[in-house]
Amino acid sequence: MNNFGVRKFILSQILALAVLSVPAAILADGTAASTPVPTAIPSALIDRINRLVEADNSRLTAIFKDIHQHPEIAFTERRTAAIVARNLKEIGFKVTGEIGRTGVVGVLENGPGPTVWFRADMDSNSVREATGLPWAATAKQRLADGSEIDVMHACGHDAHVTWLLGLAKIMAELKSEWSGTLVVYAQPAEEVGLGAQAMVDDKLWQRGFPKPDYAFGAHTFPGPVGTIVSAPGVRMAGTDQLDITFNGVGGHGSTPQMTIDPVVMAAQAVLSYQTIVSRNIDPQAAAVLSVGSIVAGRDNNVIPETATLKVNLRWFSPEVRAQMLRRIDEINDGVAIAAAVSKARMPTRLMKGTAGPLVNDNLLMTRINPSLRVALGKDKVLDEFPSVMGSEDFQEAFQSLNTPYAFILIGVAPPEMYTKARAAGRPFPYANHNPDFFVDLAAIPVGAKVNTVAVMSVLAKRP
């Protein structure tokens, strides 16, 4: 998940939560009609899921370690996609690959009933791993241009894929317990915000796959293993990835008067951008603007022709997004004009990827949480939780279909490490996208169980 920063949240301050209830309907005569409160799936079925997860844990752990040791950045996830496709075929899914370049879709039909889609993202980050784990990623990835970069699953997508494969196997083994259609799919390029749209653009909804009645996804977060966030409403911010290129006049470092220095323009813009959120956006409207990379030149004594800023935005309101983009353009033009750049060489803005806020469906969350509480314990399922400035593109695949969806956060940090961090005044022991990020192996079976129980809450046969 892009820059998974958590806003104004202290996990230990969230009290034990009451079970969600559905209010009674009011009839025409003013009396209250009894509206059934969503109930959990049978505890016997949850016990069967637990046993199957335990039996499959060694396989899932091996898959996880393998994927973690072989990370692949956006749109290059061919090895990971092949693992997904091979495992799904062995389980009995009908598999289609190379959707949106590397995406994989598996379909398991099991009689009449709802159609559920479940997603896992596959891509890694350009981060050099520092965990020192025996299964740490150590090799660089060679890009198409011949260059090499450090790569690491620093956001838990290796766990997401593993959980998907665990869910798929359990659901195939429990076909007698549910009815409907399960579609699991591995998505490329979430980190750059382009993967979901790439699959849609590659005719995802015109290929004959059954349309979803519900959609599910899950993501790691560095809370304690065994704790999940399964909350309704706005969960994550919208995001944009954009490149700003300043065009200058290159030359020798000893004669700057004969150049127009794009590095100086880029530096001025970076500092000016910081006033957008602090001085242009309403203080009560959440927004983040981050510059993640400055690309300019190579040699110490050469002023380059161009400098490019790689910028990331976070927002909840489309109006705030528009305001940030407008101010970025105004700052860019102002900096260039002050540097005497000609009209023909004014700065350019390239929009690379975007996703709107992620909003969990209230009724669907009410439906799945009773079963999750039985599976994990009432105090382990947090259904009241602040929205975060982290972002997702999961929801973008379903925008045109208006599909209700549920996106769950699953804790992956060792509980003792989390407790120690809280005692030291830190919200988490480590952050996503950090070289020290890791998924505790104890979280592998937990994630498989959580996702299976959530999906079963919709597909399970009821008495």
Steps between C-alpha positions, in 0.01 A plus 500: 500500500635836404669673795288328757503784754233488770330821603415593861466148623624328811394139494521451875250779558224328307271339756320168469241542229132419511361260241340684210122476495240588242223732623144383484287625213194715574173383351222726370309471828801622695592163652846357475558213262760243590798521263732201533840582638773345280624181658827314477546196285483176703783458747547146369582644158747745654662205681534316168660808344745517791599136457550537126712813549719321753541203266601732215727728699832340403412526129389860534810596698723351231312692229530821700875464552552422133305804380671721757843393375404579140331843501392659173403864448190627322405328173796258520334246734531209255655251742245580769214479249622158388496377861142622540384346172664164568357468850149603395497248215608224738215593735241487220450864401456603139794735448558790260832684500669806351213739572637850538837350403554270800162467675352157569131411548378166637133395498340226713132443429304316766130517428248783532567795725697825521823566315790617717825643369809493721815694414868485591759740361838360394755780451790590724681823586832642392646470849819331624404248768667528840310238702777239497241223486607164353243551222591864436522630144862560406519510120446813293244510221621576150272736309428506128755779446774287656518690829467324835299603807455374854166327550311382806150405606487789746121527496387141550376415152682167531269424792197615301575250223561226755170573675319487165642156428403383849146628456471334157608158628274505805197609298565221249516247784180634658282508188227310681467790748432783255325583178577763240809604305840599636734704283851561632736727314858617534544862396819668379634846572310618805797699624487732200119519506464360150436127534126490561429738214738307274294184552177690433651657188599151385128416483473333841122546493460400135672159521199307626599475865199496734431850627556554874221538751763569765875565500759440770861598559745505789823675590773463758544763768767503773255443784519185713442161341147384573349850484313624194329822394164420340322834501234663283518832320794698366815304572773640277583818314500560129841528336682632194846429361640776281831603347595867467778576253684833500668585171814711522809577299795280579863599520823497695481528877758779490283724280150493652425839346484326161242246619152479642545256785212246527640365826455837668149528355412153630639584844298821516186310398549232766513763774209696356284188476514474878290814530213344303380285788609739774366821345252419220303199625241538776672379820201274567530329160755219495764512228859387445749602232829310490794515259644151490777551246703770325658385175755738347837477334792272566831686519624740765602770256214485249176695539241271338228582252213367712402409855201283587307486827301188580205619708234316695168648620251374761148640542144411594318778315512543119494876562815476710664291227414760236632778720833324554546435128413859413748639753773262381456631146502861618817450705673321210419778255598769749838341567567457128397855412727636774788298349435649153383174344339551159133424445592204281695335784268552796477215757289195415281286725457129424214324685604135542244338728201592710250335732210641697433447871421146615156478664390172658133409459316539832256211454769260379723578799203441730448165333855367529610633840294265719680200349839669530435565870424133555813400309743742668335625817280805545783730614716407200263641236517880494193641328561862604820639361623834362539539127864487389699693242622178342336417169388209285388439143302183585170688481572644156421165334140513625411868455305449177305210653412664835605179674483505882839407640683427823868570553655364820830590666681205660766541769838347417733621779604278791278603796796541734673730250184703464459529878861615537453765231187634668681518834766710329237740367500376140177396326664202325827308525573570131334649195400374158750589225778492758809274459415341837139414415419131537207264531515274805451141385225464759292739285494262203233263639313793659461675165386185325240441771375861507448516125331160485261583783416834340420342164307217665287759677351574158514161328435247778183297486262600779249272677 
